[in-house]
Amino acid sequence: MFVLAHLSDPHIPPLPEVAFSALIGKRVTGYLNWRLRRGEHHSRAVLDALAADLLRHEPDHIAVTGDLANLSLAPEFLTGRAFLESLGDPKRVSVIPGNHDAYVGGADKLYLDAWRDYLAGDTPAAFPFPYLRRRGPVALIGLSTGVPTPPFFASGRVGSAQMDRFAVMMEELTREQCFRVLMIHHPPAGKRPWLKRLEDGEDFRGVVARLGAELILSGHDHIAAVNEIPGLEKNVPVVQVPSASATYGDPRGGGAYNLYRIGGAPGRWTCEMETRAMTASGGVETAAKRKLL
């Protein structure tokens, strides 16, 4: 049995001190949004409680599907690095960027530098994404959909070059018959506003329909959801988790993370999901269990 933990969108609070000169372009609207609305729904105490509970379960690997930052300020990526280190060694923790980690142009250089060990594939590659990590029976494929967008947009894009590399990687993994887990911040299934969509979601779904996958992990919407998209032989579950720092009573769902218990063998894989969520008293308990495969 391989146990994989999944958390997303911690938007690690609090927001660092921001120089007025840094508040240009999209950061202005993001800063005001945090101060006037978003900030009150995120708590470092919630994030720390969930992380501590997660570590007590001693998963074999931890997947973090983006949005550690809020405005892509340089100090936020160092805070993100410290958070990843608190979860464990880079060999057992994998991260991908979200749209808030690529909030402005040039932010990719910051997270690639600060989080490099946590998003590096098993073998050196000319391009950072997609990356591949093999852990036991599981192959983790990390994709980036984080691209700078205009104010009020939160859409994402894989891009044609990354999509081509992704297809080649999936063809090779299909022959290996491993349990393929795709990590992608913007969900390729479910409903959301046009401004928050995965722009090339149809192309992504086409690769999965042609080559298959066993599980897709995402975040972005700050909700708990399980949808499906067509795979090679059967539908593939697409799982979202709420923000890992969301306070109890948040209208989109309080802080939570998932544990996936993966077993079986090629052609007869099994996967059971357990959701661990914050309670009104500040504890963490099992909120749901579900068989995915």
C-alpha positions as a Markdown table, in Angstrom:
| # | Residue | x | y | z |
|---|---|---|---|---|
| 1 | Met | 0.0 | 0.0 | 0.0 |
| 2 | Phe | 1.4 | 3.4 | -1.1 |
| 3 | Val | 0.0 | 6.4 | 0.8 |
| 4 | Leu | 0.0 | 9.8 | -1.0 |
| 5 | Ala | -1.0 | 13.0 | 0.7 |
| 6 | His | -2.4 | 16.0 | -1.2 |
| 7 | Leu | -2.8 | 19.6 | -0.1 |
| 8 | Ser | -3.2 | 22.7 | -2.1 |
| 9 | Asp | -3.6 | 26.5 | -2.2 |
| 10 | Pro | -2.1 | 27.3 | 1.2 |
| 11 | His | -1.7 | 31.0 | 0.2 |
| 12 | Ile | 0.7 | 31.1 | 3.1 |
| 13 | Pro | -0.3 | 33.9 | 5.5 |
| 14 | Pro | 0.4 | 36.5 | 6.6 |
| 15 | Leu | 1.2 | 38.7 | 3.6 |
| 16 | Pro | 4.8 | 40.1 | 4.0 |
| 17 | Glu | 5.4 | 43.8 | 4.3 |
| 18 | Val | 5.0 | 45.2 | 0.8 |
| 19 | Ala | 6.9 | 48.3 | -0.5 |
| 20 | Phe | 4.7 | 50.7 | -2.3 |
| 21 | Ser | 7.0 | 50.5 | -5.3 |
| 22 | Ala | 6.2 | 46.8 | -5.6 |
| 23 | Leu | 2.5 | 47.4 | -5.9 |
| 24 | Ile | 2.4 | 47.9 | -9.7 |
| 25 | Gly | 0.2 | 46.3 | -12.3 |
| 26 | Lys | -1.8 | 43.2 | -11.1 |
| 27 | Arg | -0.3 | 43.3 | -7.6 |
| 28 | Val | -2.3 | 46.4 | -6.8 |
| 29 | Thr | -5.6 | 44.6 | -7.2 |
| 30 | Gly | -4.3 | 41.4 | -5.5 |
| 31 | Tyr | -3.0 | 43.4 | -2.5 |
| 32 | Leu | -6.4 | 45.2 | -2.1 |
| 33 | Asn | -8.2 | 41.9 | -2.4 |
| 34 | Trp | -6.1 | 40.4 | 0.3 |
| 35 | Arg | -6.5 | 43.3 | 2.7 |
| 36 | Leu | -10.2 | 43.8 | 2.1 |
| 37 | Arg | -11.5 | 40.2 | 1.6 |
| 38 | Arg | -9.2 | 37.3 | 1.0 |
| 39 | Gly | -6.9 | 37.7 | 4.0 |
| 40 | Glu | -9.6 | 37.1 | 6.6 |
| 41 | His | -10.3 | 33.6 | 5.2 |
| 42 | His | -6.7 | 32.3 | 5.5 |
| 43 | Ser | -5.0 | 31.4 | 8.8 |
| 44 | Arg | -1.4 | 30.2 | 9.4 |
| 45 | Ala | -2.7 | 28.3 | 12.5 |
| 46 | Val | -5.0 | 26.3 | 10.3 |
| 47 | Leu | -2.2 | 25.5 | 7.9 |
| 48 | Asp | 0.1 | 24.4 | 10.7 |
| 49 | Ala | -2.6 | 22.2 | 12.3 |
| 50 | Leu | -3.3 | 20.5 | 9.0 |
| 51 | Ala | 0.4 | 20.0 | 8.2 |
| 52 | Ala | 1.0 | 18.5 | 11.7 |
| 53 | Asp | -1.9 | 16.1 | 11.3 |
| 54 | Leu | -0.7 | 15.1 | 7.8 |
| 55 | Leu | 2.8 | 14.3 | 9.1 |
| 56 | Arg | 1.4 | 12.2 | 11.9 |
| 57 | His | -0.1 | 9.9 | 9.2 |
| 58 | Glu | 3.4 | 9.4 | 7.8 |
| 59 | Pro | 2.5 | 9.3 | 4.1 |
| 60 | Asp | 5.0 | 7.9 | 1.6 |
| 61 | His | 4.8 | 11.1 | -0.4 |
| 62 | Ile | 3.2 | 14.5 | -0.3 |
| 63 | Ala | 1.9 | 16.4 | -3.3 |
| 64 | Val | 1.4 | 20.2 | -3.1 |
| 65 | Thr | -0.6 | 21.5 | -6.1 |
| 66 | Gly | 0.3 | 25.2 | -6.1 |
| 67 | Asp | -0.5 | 28.7 | -4.8 |
| 68 | Leu | 1.9 | 28.9 | -1.9 |
| 69 | Ala | 2.3 | 32.6 | -2.7 |
| 70 | Asn | -0.2 | 35.4 | -3.0 |
| 71 | Leu | 1.4 | 38.2 | -5.0 |
| 72 | Ser | 4.6 | 36.5 | -6.2 |
| 73 | Leu | 6.7 | 38.7 | -3.9 |
| 74 | Ala | 10.3 | 37.5 | -3.4 |
| 75 | Pro | 9.9 | 36.9 | 0.3 |
| 76 | Glu | 6.8 | 34.7 | -0.3 |
| 77 | Phe | 8.9 | 32.1 | -2.2 |
| 78 | Leu | 11.4 | 31.9 | 0.7 |
| 79 | Thr | 8.4 | 31.3 | 3.0 |
| 80 | Gly | 7.1 | 28.7 | 0.6 |
| 81 | Arg | 10.5 | 27.0 | 0.7 |
| 82 | Ala | 10.4 | 26.9 | 4.5 |
| 83 | Phe | 6.9 | 25.4 | 4.4 |
| 84 | Leu | 8.0 | 22.7 | 2.0 |
| 85 | Glu | 11.0 | 21.9 | 4.2 |
| 86 | Ser | 8.6 | 21.6 | 7.2 |
| 87 | Leu | 6.8 | 18.9 | 5.3 |
| 88 | Gly | 9.9 | 16.9 | 4.5 |
| 89 | Asp | 12.8 | 16.1 | 2.3 |
| 90 | Pro | 12.5 | 17.1 | -1.4 |
| 91 | Lys | 12.6 | 13.4 | -2.2 |
| 92 | Arg | 9.3 | 12.8 | -0.5 |
| 93 | Val | 7.6 | 16.2 | -1.3 |
| 94 | Ser | 6.6 | 17.4 | -4.8 |
| 95 | Val | 5.2 | 20.8 | -5.6 |
| 96 | Ile | 3.9 | 22.6 | -8.7 |
| 97 | Pro | 3.2 | 26.3 | -9.2 |
| 98 | Gly | -0.2 | 27.8 | -9.3 |
| 99 | Asn | -1.4 | 31.1 | -10.8 |
| 100 | His | -0.6 | 33.1 | -7.7 |
| 101 | Asp | 3.0 | 31.7 | -7.9 |
| 102 | Ala | 3.2 | 33.2 | -11.4 |
| 103 | Tyr | 1.3 | 36.3 | -10.6 |
| 104 | Val | 3.6 | 38.6 | -12.6 |
| 105 | Gly | 6.2 | 38.2 | -15.3 |
| 106 | Gly | 9.5 | 36.8 | -14.0 |
| 107 | Ala | 8.0 | 35.1 | -11.0 |
| 108 | Asp | 8.9 | 31.7 | -12.5 |
| 109 | Lys | 12.5 | 32.4 | -12.0 |
| 110 | Leu | 11.9 | 33.0 | -8.3 |
| 111 | Tyr | 10.0 | 29.8 | -7.6 |
| 112 | Leu | 12.2 | 27.7 | -9.8 |
| 113 | Asp | 15.2 | 28.9 | -7.7 |
| 114 | Ala | 13.6 | 28.7 | -4.3 |
| 115 | Trp | 11.7 | 25.4 | -4.8 |
| 116 | Arg | 14.1 | 23.8 | -7.3 |
| 117 | Asp | 14.7 | 20.6 | -5.2 |
| 118 | Tyr | 10.9 | 20.1 | -4.8 |
| 119 | Leu | 10.0 | 20.3 | -8.4 |
| 120 | Ala | 13.0 | 18.6 | -10.0 |
| 121 | Gly | 12.5 | 15.3 | -11.9 |
| 122 | Asp | 14.4 | 12.2 | -11.2 |
| 123 | Thr | 16.6 | 12.8 | -14.2 |
| 124 | Pro | 18.0 | 16.2 | -15.4 |
| 125 | Ala | 15.9 | 17.8 | -18.2 |
| 126 | Ala | 16.3 | 20.8 | -20.4 |
| 127 | Phe | 12.8 | 22.1 | -19.4 |
| 128 | Pro | 11.4 | 22.2 | -15.8 |
| 129 | Phe | 7.9 | 21.0 | -16.8 |
| 130 | Pro | 6.5 | 18.5 | -17.0 |
| 131 | Tyr | 8.7 | 16.7 | -14.5 |
| 132 | Leu | 8.6 | 13.0 | -13.6 |
| 133 | Arg | 9.2 | 11.4 | -10.2 |
| 134 | Arg | 8.9 | 7.6 | -9.7 |
| 135 | Arg | 8.1 | 6.6 | -6.1 |
| 136 | Gly | 7.4 | 2.9 | -5.6 |
| 137 | Pro | 4.5 | 1.9 | -7.9 |
| 138 | Val | 3.6 | 5.6 | -8.5 |
| 139 | Ala | 4.8 | 7.9 | -11.2 |
| 140 | Leu | 4.2 | 11.6 | -10.3 |
| 141 | Ile | 4.0 | 14.0 | -13.3 |
| 142 | Gly | 4.1 | 17.7 | -12.4 |
| 143 | Leu | 2.8 | 20.2 | -14.8 |
| 144 | Ser | 2.8 | 24.0 | -14.7 |
| 145 | Thr | -0.3 | 26.0 | -15.6 |
| 146 | Gly | 0.9 | 29.1 | -13.9 |
| 147 | Val | 1.3 | 32.0 | -16.4 |
| 148 | Pro | 1.0 | 35.8 | -15.8 |
| 149 | Thr | -2.4 | 37.1 | -16.6 |
| 150 | Pro | -4.1 | 40.5 | -16.7 |
| 151 | Pro | -5.8 | 41.9 | -13.5 |
| 152 | Phe | -9.0 | 40.0 | -12.5 |
| 153 | Phe | -7.9 | 36.9 | -14.6 |
| 154 | Ala | -6.9 | 33.7 | -12.8 |
| 155 | Ser | -6.8 | 31.4 | -15.9 |
| 156 | Gly | -4.0 | 29.0 | -16.6 |
| 157 | Arg | -2.3 | 27.3 | -19.6 |
| 158 | Val | -0.1 | 24.3 | -20.1 |
| 159 | Gly | 1.1 | 25.6 | -23.5 |
| 160 | Ser | 1.9 | 23.7 | -26.7 |
| 161 | Ala | 5.5 | 22.9 | -26.0 |
| 162 | Gln | 4.9 | 21.5 | -22.5 |
| 163 | Met | 1.8 | 19.7 | -23.8 |
| 164 | Asp | 4.0 | 17.9 | -26.4 |
| 165 | Arg | 6.5 | 16.9 | -23.8 |
| 166 | Phe | 3.7 | 15.7 | -21.6 |
| 167 | Ala | 2.3 | 13.5 | -24.3 |
| 168 | Val | 5.7 | 11.9 | -25.0 |
| 169 | Met | 6.2 | 11.3 | -21.2 |
| 170 | Met | 2.7 | 9.7 | -20.9 |
| 171 | Glu | 3.4 | 7.3 | -23.9 |
| 172 | Glu | 6.5 | 6.0 | -22.2 |
| 173 | Leu | 4.7 | 5.6 | -18.8 |
| 174 | Thr | 1.9 | 3.7 | -20.5 |
| 175 | Arg | 4.4 | 1.0 | -21.5 |
| 176 | Glu | 5.7 | 0.9 | -17.9 |
| 177 | Gln | 2.3 | 0.2 | -16.4 |
| 178 | Cys | 2.8 | 2.3 | -13.3 |
| 179 | Phe | 0.1 | 4.2 | -11.3 |
| 180 | Arg | 0.2 | 7.6 | -13.0 |
| 181 | Val | -0.7 | 10.7 | -10.8 |
| 182 | Leu | -0.9 | 14.0 | -12.7 |
| 183 | Met | -0.4 | 17.2 | -10.7 |
| 184 | Ile | -2.0 | 20.2 | -12.3 |
| 185 | His | -3.1 | 23.4 | -10.5 |
| 186 | His | -6.0 | 24.3 | -12.8 |
| 187 | Pro | -8.6 | 21.5 | -12.9 |
| 188 | Pro | -9.3 | 20.0 | -16.3 |
| 189 | Ala | -12.9 | 19.2 | -15.2 |
| 190 | Gly | -15.7 | 20.9 | -13.4 |
| 191 | Lys | -17.3 | 24.3 | -13.8 |
| 192 | Arg | -15.7 | 27.6 | -13.0 |
| 193 | Pro | -15.9 | 31.2 | -14.3 |
| 194 | Trp | -14.3 | 31.8 | -17.7 |
| 195 | Leu | -11.6 | 34.0 | -16.1 |
| 196 | Lys | -10.5 | 31.1 | -14.0 |
| 197 | Arg | -10.4 | 28.4 | -16.7 |
| 198 | Leu | -7.7 | 26.1 | -18.0 |
| 199 | Glu | -7.3 | 27.7 | -21.4 |
| 200 | Asp | -6.1 | 24.5 | -23.2 |
| 201 | Gly | -8.1 | 22.1 | -21.1 |
| 202 | Glu | -9.4 | 20.4 | -24.2 |
| 203 | Asp | -5.9 | 19.6 | -25.4 |
| 204 | Phe | -5.0 | 18.2 | -22.0 |
| 205 | Arg | -8.1 | 16.1 | -21.9 |
| 206 | Gly | -7.2 | 14.8 | -25.3 |
| 207 | Val | -3.9 | 13.5 | -24.2 |
| 208 | Val | -5.4 | 11.8 | -21.2 |
| 209 | Ala | -8.2 | 10.3 | -23.3 |
| 210 | Arg | -5.6 | 8.9 | -25.7 |
| 211 | Leu | -3.0 | 7.6 | -23.2 |
| 212 | Gly | -4.9 | 7.3 | -19.9 |
| 213 | Ala | -3.9 | 8.1 | -16.3 |
| 214 | Glu | -5.0 | 6.8 | -12.9 |
| 215 | Leu | -5.4 | 10.0 | -10.9 |
| 216 | Ile | -5.4 | 13.8 | -11.4 |
| 217 | Leu | -4.7 | 16.1 | -8.4 |
| 218 | Ser | -5.5 | 19.8 | -8.6 |
| 219 | Gly | -6.7 | 22.8 | -6.6 |
| 220 | His | -7.3 | 26.4 | -7.6 |
| 221 | Asp | -11.0 | 26.7 | -6.8 |
| 222 | His | -10.6 | 26.1 | -3.0 |
| 223 | Ile | -13.3 | 23.5 | -3.0 |
| 224 | Ala | -13.5 | 19.8 | -2.3 |
| 225 | Ala | -14.6 | 18.1 | -5.5 |
| 226 | Val | -14.3 | 14.8 | -7.5 |
| 227 | Asn | -15.0 | 14.9 | -11.2 |
| 228 | Glu | -13.9 | 12.6 | -14.1 |
| 229 | Ile | -12.6 | 13.0 | -17.6 |
| 230 | Pro | -12.3 | 10.2 | -20.2 |
| 231 | Gly | -9.2 | 8.0 | -20.1 |
| 232 | Leu | -7.8 | 5.3 | -22.3 |
| 233 | Glu | -9.9 | 2.5 | -20.9 |
| 234 | Lys | -12.0 | 4.2 | -18.2 |
| 235 | Asn | -12.7 | 7.6 | -16.7 |
| 236 | Val | -10.0 | 9.2 | -14.7 |
| 237 | Pro | -10.8 | 10.9 | -11.4 |
| 238 | Val | -9.9 | 14.6 | -11.0 |
| 239 | Val | -9.7 | 15.6 | -7.3 |
| 240 | Gln | -9.7 | 19.1 | -5.9 |
| 241 | Val | -9.0 | 20.0 | -2.2 |
| 242 | Pro | -9.9 | 23.2 | -0.4 |
| 243 | Ser | -7.3 | 25.8 | 0.5 |
| 244 | Ala | -5.0 | 24.3 | 3.2 |
| 245 | Ser | -5.2 | 27.5 | 5.2 |
| 246 | Ala | -8.9 | 28.2 | 4.9 |
| 247 | Thr | -10.6 | 29.0 | 8.2 |
| 248 | Tyr | -13.5 | 26.8 | 9.4 |
| 249 | Gly | -16.7 | 28.1 | 8.0 |
| 250 | Asp | -15.2 | 29.5 | 4.8 |
| 251 | Pro | -18.0 | 29.5 | 2.3 |
| 252 | Arg | -16.0 | 27.4 | -0.2 |
| 253 | Gly | -14.9 | 24.9 | 2.5 |
| 254 | Gly | -12.6 | 25.0 | 5.5 |
| 255 | Gly | -9.0 | 23.7 | 5.4 |
| 256 | Ala | -8.6 | 20.1 | 4.4 |
| 257 | Tyr | -6.2 | 17.7 | 2.8 |
| 258 | Asn | -6.5 | 14.2 | 1.2 |
| 259 | Leu | -4.8 | 10.9 | 1.8 |
| 260 | Tyr | -4.9 | 8.4 | -1.1 |
| 261 | Arg | -4.2 | 4.7 | -0.3 |
| 262 | Ile | -3.0 | 3.1 | -3.6 |
| 263 | Gly | -2.8 | -0.6 | -4.0 |
| 264 | Gly | -3.3 | -3.4 | -6.5 |
| 265 | Ala | -1.3 | -3.9 | -9.6 |
| 266 | Pro | -1.3 | -2.8 | -13.3 |
| 267 | Gly | -4.8 | -3.4 | -14.7 |
| 268 | Arg | -6.4 | -3.7 | -11.3 |
| 269 | Trp | -5.2 | -0.7 | -9.4 |
| 270 | Thr | -7.2 | 0.4 | -6.3 |
| 271 | Cys | -7.3 | 3.9 | -4.7 |
| 272 | Glu | -9.2 | 4.9 | -1.6 |
| 273 | Met | -9.4 | 8.6 | -0.6 |
| 274 | Glu | -9.7 | 9.9 | 2.9 |
| 275 | Thr | -10.4 | 13.6 | 3.5 |
| 276 | Arg | -9.0 | 15.1 | 6.8 |
| 277 | Ala | -10.6 | 18.5 | 7.6 |
| 278 | Met | -10.6 | 21.2 | 10.2 |
| 279 | Thr | -13.3 | 21.1 | 12.8 |
| 280 | Ala | -15.1 | 24.0 | 14.6 |
| 281 | Ser | -13.1 | 23.3 | 17.7 |
| 282 | Gly | -9.8 | 23.6 | 15.8 |
| 283 | Gly | -9.0 | 19.9 | 15.6 |
| 284 | Val | -8.6 | 17.8 | 12.5 |
| 285 | Glu | -10.7 | 14.7 | 11.8 |
| 286 | Thr | -11.8 | 12.5 | 9.0 |
| 287 | Ala | -14.6 | 14.2 | 7.1 |
| 288 | Ala | -15.1 | 11.7 | 4.3 |
| 289 | Lys | -13.9 | 8.5 | 2.7 |
| 290 | Arg | -14.4 | 7.5 | -0.9 |
| 291 | Lys | -13.3 | 4.7 | -3.2 |
| 292 | Leu | -11.9 | 6.3 | -6.4 |
| 293 | Leu | -10.7 | 3.1 | -8.2 |
